[in-house]
Amino acid sequence: MLEKTDHVLLEQPSAVDEGVKIGYPTGRAIADQTLRIGSGANLRAGTIVYVGTTIGRGLQTGHNVVIREENVIGDNVGIWSNSVIDYGCRIGNNVKIHSNVYVAQFTTIEDDAFLAPGVSIANDMRPLCAECTHAGGPTIKRGARIGVNVTILPRVTVGEYALVGAGSVVTKDVPPYAVVYGNPARVATSVNDIDCPLHPDEKAYVDGLKNRCGAH
């Protein structure tokens, strides 16, 4: 059965599996404990959504997704199985977060970004150092694509429509439209220079905005 508290404002969902918990209490003192979830949500078994978060329309979760408190999440966001959105994040519209992803506190992910399976985001360069720590998650700009098992360090900005190759460790800012990979990740080329494997005479991306093969 769906479990919820008096702090929940849930508009008409599309589907909510058994074993979903919404309005889960937080151990942190927060000003507003109201959980707001827009219409059309599809929440699969094991999903837990804490109090104090605002989520737009059309949320889709896989199994065992955790969304913590004080997050602001836009419309048509997909968060797939076993991923965690820690507290205080800002996530835009049409963002896709694949399986086994950890999004650290105070991360910003702008509209249309994509995070592949196993992405790990950090927000603290000096963990457990009370005097010198300044937690701050990275910013992933509009349309950026983050590959499988990428690690992104605190306060880094990944530019608009950039592409980060699988297994990379992003230690510094990534320019817009850049293709980076490696440890540490370095600029290799531009997304506009990537050839399309299905159309050898064309590029894979059109002005960095969308996949050529999916364009109409």
N, C-alpha and C positions, 0 to 999 in steps of 0.2 A: 504494500500500500504506500501511497504518497505520504511523506511526513513533512509537515510544515508548521510554522508558528504564527502568532498573531502579527508578526512584523512583515508578513509577505503580501505583496500586491502582484498577483499572477493573472495576467490577461489570458484569454482563451488559448490554451495550448493545442498543438496538433496531436501530440502523444506524450504520455509520461509513463514510463515503465514502473513496475513494482520495484521497490528498493531504492527509489530516488528520495533524497532528503533535501528539501529547500528551506531556507531560513535557519540553517545550522548556527548555533551560537558561537561567538568569538570570545576568546579570553582577553582580547584587547579592549581598552576603553575607547569607544568611537562615538562621535556626536550623533549620528543618525543610523539607527539599526534597521531601517526599512529596506527590504529587498524588493526591487521592482524588476519584473520580467515581462517584456512585451509579448504580443500575441504570436501564435504560431510556433512556439517552442516545441522541440522534439528532444526529450531528455531520456537517455537510455539508462539501464539498470546500473546502479553504483554511483551515479552522479550525485555530488554533494555541492550545494551552493550556499554559501554563508550569508548571514544578514549583512545589511549595509552596502549592498552593491546594486548598481543600476545597469540593466541589460536591455537592449533594444529588441526589435521584432526578429523572429525567425532563427533563434538560437538553435543550433544542432550540436548535441554532444554524443560522443561515443561512450563506451562503458568505463566506469571508474574515473570519471573526470572530477577534479576538485577546482572550484572557483572560490577564492577567498573573499574577504570583506574589503570594502572601500575601493572596489574596481568600478570603472565606467567602461562598458562594452557596447559597441554600436549594433547596427542591424545586420542580419544575415551572416553571422559569425559561426564558423564551424570549429569545434574543439574535439579532437578525436581521442580514442581510448587511452587511458592511463596518463593523461596530461594534467599538469597543475598550473593554474594561474594564481600566483601568490598575491598578496594584498597591495593596494595602492597603484594598480596599473591602469593605463589608458589604452584601449584597443578600439580601433576605428571600425568602419563598415566593411563588409565583404572580406574579412580576414579569415584565412584558413590556417589552422594550427593542427598539425598532424599528430600521430601517436607518440607517446613517451617523450613529450616536450616539457621542459621546466622553464616557466617565465618568472623571473625573479621580481621581487617587490620594486615598485616605482619604475617599471619598464613602460615605454611608449611604443605602440605598434600602430602605424597609420593605415588608412584605407587600402584595401586590395593587396596587402602583403601576404606572403606564403611562407610558412615554416615547415620544413620537411621533418620526417621522423627523427627523434633523438636529439633535437636541438636543445642546447643548454645555455641559459642566459644567467650571467652573474651580475651582482650589484654592489659588491664590496671588495675592494682591493686588499683590505687588511682585516679579515674576519676576526672577531672576538677582541679587537683592540679598541677598548672603550674611549680612549683619549684621541685616537687619530683616525678613527673610521668615519667615513662620510658616505652612507649608502646612497647609491644612485644607479638605477638601471640604465641600459642603453636605449637609444631611440632608433627604431627601424622605420624608415620613411616609406612613403606611399609606393606601393607596387614592388617593393624589394622582395627578392626570392632567396631564401636561406636554405642551403642544401643539407643533406642527411648528416647527422652527428656533428654539426658545426657548434663551436663554443664561441660566445660573444661576451667580451669582458665589459666591466662597468663603464658607464658614461661614454661609450663609443656610439657614434652615429653611422648607420648604414644608409647611404644616400638613396634617393628616389630611383626605383627600377633597377637597382644594382643586383648582381647575381653573385652569391657566395658559394664556392665549390665545396663539395662534400668533404667532411673531416677537417675543415679549416678552423684555425683559431684566430679570431678577429681581435686584434690588440689595439688598433687605431682606426680613425674614421675612414670610411669607404666612400669615394666620390660617387655622385649620381651616375647611373648608367654603366658603372665599372663592373668588370668581371674580375673577382679576386679569388685566390685559393692559396693554400699552404699554411705552414706554421712557422712564423706568423704569416697571416694572409697578406699577399701583395697583388697589386694591380697587374693583370695580364693583358687585358684588351677591353673593348667596349661591348655591351650587349648588342649593339647595332652592327657589329662585325662578325657575329656568329652565323655560320652558314646553316641553312635548313637541311637536315639529312634526307628529307623526302623531296625537296625541290632544290637541286644543286645550284641552280642559277639564282636563287633567292636567299634572303637572310631569314634566320629563325624568328627574329623579333622585328616588329614594325615600329620604329621609333621607340623601342624599348617598352612599348605599352602592352603588347599581347603576343601570344604565340602565333606565328604565321600559319601554322598548320591548323589552328582552331579558328582562324579568322574567316569571316564570310563577306 
